[in-house]
Amino acid sequence: MFLQSLRKPDWVSFPSKYKGVIKINVIAEVFPDLMRGLGVTVSVLIASAFFGYLMAFIAGLCRLSNNIVLRKFTGFYIEVFRGTSLIVQLFWLYYAVPMLFGIELGSNWWIGVIAIALNYGAYMSEIVRGSILAVAKGQTEAATALNMSSFQRMRLIILPQAVRMMLPEFGNYLIQMLKATSLVYLIGLNDIFYYGNILRSNDLSMAPTVYLLVLLFYFILALPLIFLVRKAESISKKGVAS
Amino acid sequence: MNWSWETFFDALPLVASGLGITIGLTIASYLFALIFGFVWVFLRRIPFKPISWTVTWIMEFIRSTPPLVQLFFIYFAWPVVPYVGMTLDPFTSAVLGLGLHFSTYIGEVYRSGIEGVDKGQWEASTALNYSLYDKWTKIILPQAVPPTIPMLGNYLIILFKEVPLASTIGVVGILHMAQSYGSQYWAYLEPLTIVGILFLILSYPSAILISKLEKRMNRRFDKKAALSSTQKGTVV
C-alpha cells in the first residue's frame, strides 16, 4: 500500500480541497458561469462611459462659463466627487439617497451607472477644462476676427482642437471605469464578479481558478482599451508642434 | 427629508473611531507600494528581453484589473493555493492587495523620473568608475526621485480614496463602521454622509498642498531646464 501511494502522481495524494486548483476542467466548468455576468459588466461600462463623458463636457464647459453661480456650483460638484471615493458615493446613492428624499432611484443598474458617471465625469471635466484652456489664444482671437459667435467659436474652432488633446486621458479613464464596474457587485448587480463570488462560496477550493479567470476577463476587456489609448496618443501627437 | 442631527452626532464617534485603521492602512500600503515600485523598475531594466517583456505585461495586468477582485483573490483564494498559500488577516491582505496594485503605478512614476535623468549623468558615472550600487544611489536616484514627488503625492491621495474597498474583506475602517452602524439602527444616511465628509476633510487640503508643491517643483526644475537649454544654445 505504501508503494502504491508512492507510485501515484503527486497531486492525487493532495488533500481533496486542493484538487480543484490543478484540475484543468474546473476552468471549463467556471467559464460559462462567468460569461453570464459579462453582459452586465459591459452594459454598465458602456452606459457609464457615455454619461461620464457627457457629464465631463457639461461640467468642464460650465467651469469655463462667465456665470459665477454656475462656475462655483460646478466647482463644488467636482470637488465633492473628486474628494470622496467612488465606493462611498455608490453606497450613498444606494442607501442614503432613498432615505434622505424617500424616493427610489430606479433600478440598481441605474444607481451603479449614475455613481460611476458622476465620479469619473468630475475627474474628466478637469481634462476638458484643461484642454480647452490649452488651445492657443490666437485661435479664439482669429475666430472673433472672423465674426463668429461664441457658440460657433467653440464648436468649429476650439473643440475640434481640444478634443484631440483629451483623447489619451479619456482612454485612460475608460480603463479606470472598467475597473470601477466591479464595484456594482456590492449593490447587488449580477456582473462577472458576482458570479465569481457565487462560485467561490459554493466551493472554496475553486477560489484561485475562479478569481484568476475573473481577473483575466477584466484584462481581456481592457486589452482593446489599452491599444485604443496608444492609438489615441499617436493621434493627439500628430501634427502638433513640439 | 429625513435628516436627523441626533443620529448624526450619535454615529460620529463610532465612525470616527475607524479613522485610525483607514489612515494606518493608507500609510502601510503606500509604503509597500513605494518599495515595491522599485522592484518593478529594476525587474523591467533586466536586459534579457523575455524577462522585461513578461514583467511589463504583468504590470499591465495588475494595473488594468480591478483592485477589488485582487483583494478578494488575496483574501479568499490565496489560502487555498497549494504550496505557497497562507491565511492572511484582512488588514495584511489589504496592504498586499492595494500595495501591489499601486506599486505598478508608482513603478511607472519612478521610470519616468529615471528616464528624465540626463544621459550625460550616466556617462559621467561610468567615466568616474562608479560601481553599479554607487551609480544608482549617488547619481541617478537622487536626481530621478525629487521631480516625481508631486506625482507620488497624487497617488497617495488616490490610494487613500481606494482604501475603503478594504471594508469589503472586513477591515474595520470608517466605511465598515458606517455600514455596521447603518445595519444596526437602519440609518445609513447619516453615517455614510459622515464618511464622505471625513474623506473630503482629509483629501481636499492634501490635494491643495500637492498642487502647491507641484507648482514649486515645476518652477525649480523648469529653471534648471531653462538654464541648461540656454547653455546648449550658446554652445551651438
Interface residues (C-beta under 8 A of the other chain):
Chain A: F14 K17 Y18 V21 I22 E79 V80 R82 G83 T84 S85 L86 I87 V88 Q89 F91 W92 Y95 A96 M99 L100 F101 G102 I175 L178 K179 A180 T181 S182 L183 Y185 L186 F193 G196 N197 R200 L204 S205 A207 P208 V210 Y211 L212 V214 L215 Y218 F219 A222 L223 L225 I226
Chain B: M1 N2 W3 E60 F61 S64 T65 P66 P67 L68 V69 Q70 F72 F73 F76 A77 W78 V80 V81 P82 K161 E162 V163 P164 L165 S167 T168 L175 Q179 G182 A187 Y188 L189 L192 T193 V195 G196 F199 L200 S203 Y204 A207
